[in-house]
């Protein structure tokens, strides 16, 4: 199943208490809403951060589409995926570790289709409930840290690189790069999403995705 997290709204003071005493709370808590939540929901501290990264704005030719705030439990791991944004990822406290695979290796990154579901807490216990309205979701089928190469041998050809970004550092995460993310406990980060250019790079990526799809169909025949 492709399981989405349960979403909650709470006071920041309550969230910080959970970060200080994670063993006293069930669940894995993570501020991760990707809708420019920093500008919409953290107005009290917005003055502490620049509205953009000037050299990034100059390089990409526009202001960022979104500025996102991230903070969470060390158990909060982001599964491998890609985004249609040029991302400048700034770590404010702690560290983030990225496993990166370039889009040129897209033919080696397997996808499967999974039934959509979500976590629901009932009586202090988390359960998985199918999301029949969403239906099925295509998603990357491997954990890059422990891939099952007997099931997906082509993934062994992917050239991954691991990068740890520490406090005060910025990672430029190019659009369409596959990335899997881990973090230290209580890590704080702010990232700036700049819209990608849908140019020849995007067409080339789609070509590789189509080649991957054809190869997998031929393998199953």
N, C-alpha and C positions, 0 to 999 in steps of 0.2 A: 504494500500500500504506500501511497504518497501522503504522508501525514503532516498536516499543518498544525502549528502550535495553537493552543488556546490563547485568546487575546483578552487582556484586562486593562482597565484604567485604574490608576492608584496615585496617591500622593507620592512625591519624590522621596519624602522622609521615610515612608513605609518601604519603598524599594531599597533605599540605602540601608535600612535595618536588616532587610533580607540579605543584602550583600555582606553585612557584618556577621550575620549568624545564619549561614545557609543550611546548617545541619538542623535548624529548628523549623524549617519550612519544607513542605513537599514541593516537588516540581523544580524545573530549571528556568530561572528568570533571566530575561534578556530584553533590553530596549533595542528594538531593531526595525521599527516601522520605517519603510523606505519611501516616504512621500514628502520629503523635505521636512521631516518632523522637527528638525532643529529650529527652523524659522517659524514653524507653526505652533510648537508646543513648549519651547524652551526660551521664551522671550525674555525671561528674567536674566539669562546669562548670554543672550545673543551678542551683547556688546563686548564680551570677552574674546570673541572670535571674529576675524576678518570676514566680510561678506563673500569674498572669493580669494583665490590664489592668483595674484596679479600676473605672474609669468605664465600660469596655466590659461588664464583668460586671454592673454596675448597670443599664446601658441594655438589655442583652439578657436579663437576669433569670436568668442561669445561669453556671456556670463554663465555661471553654472545653472543648470535646470533645477537642481535640488541640492540641499545641504542637509546631511543626515547625521544624527547623534547616535552613538552606539555605546552601550555599557552592559556588562553581564557577567554571569557565572562562568567559571572555567570549563564547566561541563557543556556549555552552549557551543556546539560545533555546527558550522554551516557546511552542508553537503556541497559537492562540486556542482558548479553551474557557470553560466556566463551572463553578461549584461551588455545591452546596447549603449553603453556610456563609456566615455573616457573618465576614469576615476582617479582622483588624487586623494589617497587615503592617509590621513594624518593621525598618528597615535599620540594622545595627550598623556596617558598614564598606562603603565604596564607594557604589554607586548602582544602582538598578533603574529601568528605564523601562517603563511600562505603556501599552499602547494599549487603551483602554476603550470599550466600546459598551454602552449601557443595554439591559436586557431588553425595553423598550418597542419597540426596533427589531428584535426577533427575526424578524419577517417578512422582513427584508432580509438576514439572515445565512444563506447557503446551506449545506446539508449534503449530503454524498454518502456512499455506503457503500464501504468499502475492505477489502481482504483484510488480516487481521491478520498481522503479521510481527515479527521481532525481530532485533537486531544480535547476531552471534556472532563472536568473535575466533578466528581460526585462523591459526597461524604468523605472528602479528604483523599480520595483515590482517583488517579487519572486513568481514563478509559479511552479507547480508540473507537470512534463512531464514523461509519462511512458517510461520505458526502455525496448523496445520490444526485443532487442538483448539478454538481460540477462534473461528475462522470469520471472519465479516465484522463490521466495526465502523463505525457511523455517526459521522462527524466533520465539522467545519467545513471547507469546501472551498476557502477563500481564505486567502491571506497578506495581512493587513490593511495591511502596509507596501507591498505591490506587487500589488494585486488585479487579476485579469484581468476587467475589466468587459465585455469582449466576450462572455465566457462566462457571467458572472454580473452582468448589468447592474443588478439590483436592489440589489446591495451598495453601489452608488454613492449610495443614499438613506440609508444608515446614518450616524448622526452620532457619529463617533468623537472621542475626546479623548485626547491624549497627556500623561502625567504622569510626571515623574522624581522619585523618592523618594531622598533623600540621607541620609548618615550622621546618625543622631539623629532622623530623621523617621518618622512613622507614616502609612500610607495606610489609610483605611477603604475596603475593597473590598466593597460590598454583595453579598449572595447573588444568584446568577443573572446578574450582570453578566459579559459576555464580556470576556476579557482575554488579551492577548498580552504576553509579558514578555522583555525583554533585560536584561543586567547588565554592569557593569564587571568586569574580571578580578579574581578573588579576593574578590568581593563576599560579605559575610556578612549573613544576615538571619534573623530569627525571626518566625514568624507564629502568631497565635492564632485558631483556628477555633471559632466559636460556632454551634451548630445554628440553622438558619433556622426561622421559623414557616411552616408550610404552611397559609397563610391565603388571603385573597382575592387577594393578590399572586401566589401560586403558581398559582391557578386562571386568572388573567388571562394569565400567562405561557404556560400550556398552551394556552389559546385561541389566542394569537398563533402558537404553534408549529404548531397544527393548520391555521390559515389559511395559513401558509407552505407546509405540505405540500400543501394543496389547490391553491394557486396554481401550484406547480411542476409538479404533475401536469397541470393544465390547459394550462400552457405547452408541455409535451412532446407534447400531443395534436396 
